[in-house]
Structure formats: structure tokens, C-alpha cells
Amino acid sequence: MFNTFRITAAAVLTLATAVAGANEYGTAVAPANAERHVIITASTPWINVNNGDTVEFQSNGASFTWHFDTLHDGAAFDLSNIAPAGSVDHKVTVYVAPNPLYRG
């Protein structure tokens, strides 16, 4: 009984740690994983991506690569929520469409 409790407690702690470290928009990944490359300029107001896309962004001399994995369809958020500090100097809205592989 005690071993079952200890295993369950360890599993809950591991899950809580994983969820706390997760980002609701996805995760940063290595540039080699990018499927698309997007250059952000001063005139870029928005970007369209699909859930499941991996995109490398270039802005103000910096670059970062993001794998989009949102928890719900139709997400929209400011790119600065996932960009490194100072890399995006104006509001750029990211619109995340449902993954076309899972559309009915």
C-alpha cells in the first residue's frame, strides 16, 4: 500500500513539473527543425501558422524557432509572448489555425 502511494505521489509530482514548464503556445526548438522561415519587418502586423508548424522567426538581427502546439484551436496571441526579449519591437499577432491533418 505504501509503495503504491509513493509511486502515485512521484507520478503526480512529475506530471505537475512537466505542466508547469509547458507553454500554452508550444515550445522553442532548434533552428534545424524549422519547416518555414518568417522575417518580421516593421510593417508585419500578423502571422498565420497552423497548429503543429515549426517556424524560424528573424527579427531585429535575432532569430528563434518555435514549434506551435496550442491547447485549443483558433488561438491568437502577441508574438512577444514567445519571442526572446527585445527581438520584436512592435505588436505582431500570431493566428494559429487548426492543424490541417486533423480537420474533418
C-alpha positions as CSV (number, residue, x, y, z in Angstrom):
1,M,0.0,0.0,0.0
2,F,2.8,2.4,0.9
3,N,4.7,1.6,-2.3
4,T,1.5,2.4,-4.3
5,F,1.1,5.7,-2.6
6,R,4.8,6.6,-3.1
7,I,4.6,5.7,-6.8
8,T,1.4,7.7,-7.3
9,A,2.9,10.7,-5.5
10,A,6.0,10.5,-7.7
11,A,3.9,10.3,-10.8
12,V,1.8,13.3,-9.8
13,L,4.9,15.4,-9.0
14,T,6.5,14.5,-12.3
15,L,3.3,15.5,-14.2
16,A,3.0,18.8,-12.3
17,T,6.6,19.7,-13.0
18,A,6.1,18.9,-16.8
19,V,2.9,21.0,-16.9
20,A,4.4,23.9,-15.0
21,G,7.3,24.0,-17.6
22,A,5.0,23.8,-20.6
23,N,4.0,26.8,-22.6
24,E,0.4,27.1,-23.8
25,Y,1.6,28.1,-27.3
26,G,4.2,25.4,-27.9
27,T,8.0,25.1,-27.3
28,A,11.2,26.6,-28.5
29,V,13.2,24.2,-30.7
30,A,16.5,24.0,-32.6
31,P,16.6,26.0,-35.8
32,A,17.4,22.8,-37.8
33,N,13.8,21.7,-37.1
34,A,12.2,24.7,-38.9
35,E,9.8,24.0,-41.7
36,R,9.2,27.7,-42.5
37,H,11.2,30.9,-42.2
38,V,9.5,34.2,-41.5
39,I,11.2,37.6,-41.5
40,I,9.5,40.1,-39.2
41,T,9.8,43.7,-40.5
42,A,8.4,47.0,-39.1
43,S,5.4,46.5,-41.4
44,T,4.5,43.0,-40.3
45,P,1.2,43.2,-38.4
46,W,0.3,39.5,-38.1
47,I,1.4,36.0,-39.0
48,N,-0.6,32.9,-39.8
49,V,0.6,29.4,-38.7
50,N,-1.0,26.0,-38.3
51,N,-1.0,24.1,-35.0
52,G,1.9,21.8,-35.4
53,D,4.0,24.1,-37.6
54,T,7.7,24.7,-36.7
55,V,8.7,28.2,-37.8
56,E,12.0,30.1,-37.6
57,F,11.5,33.8,-37.0
58,Q,14.0,36.5,-37.8
59,S,13.6,40.0,-36.4
60,N,15.9,42.9,-35.5
61,G,19.0,40.7,-36.0
62,A,17.8,37.9,-33.8
63,S,16.2,34.6,-34.6
64,F,14.3,32.0,-32.8
65,T,12.5,28.8,-33.8
66,W,9.1,27.8,-32.4
67,H,7.0,24.6,-32.6
68,F,3.4,25.6,-32.3
69,D,1.4,23.3,-30.1
70,T,-1.6,25.1,-28.7
71,L,-4.1,23.5,-26.4
72,H,-7.1,24.8,-28.4
73,D,-7.9,25.7,-32.0
74,G,-8.2,29.2,-33.1
75,A,-5.5,30.7,-30.8
76,A,-4.3,34.2,-31.3
77,F,-1.6,35.9,-29.3
78,D,1.2,38.5,-29.4
79,L,4.5,37.2,-30.8
80,S,6.3,38.9,-28.0
81,N,4.8,36.2,-25.7
82,I,7.2,33.6,-27.2
83,A,10.0,35.8,-28.7
84,P,13.3,36.5,-26.9
85,A,13.3,39.8,-25.1
86,G,13.9,42.7,-27.5
87,S,13.7,40.8,-30.7
88,V,10.2,42.1,-31.6
89,D,9.8,45.8,-31.3
90,H,6.1,46.2,-32.3
91,K,2.9,44.2,-31.9
92,V,2.7,41.2,-34.2
93,T,-0.3,39.0,-33.7
94,V,0.1,35.2,-34.3
95,Y,-3.0,33.4,-35.6
96,V,-2.8,29.7,-35.0
97,A,-5.2,27.7,-37.2
98,P,-6.2,24.1,-36.5
99,N,-3.7,21.5,-38.0
100,P,-5.0,20.6,-41.5
101,L,-4.1,17.0,-40.9
102,Y,-6.8,16.7,-38.2
103,R,-9.6,18.7,-40.0
104,G,-12.7,16.7,-40.8
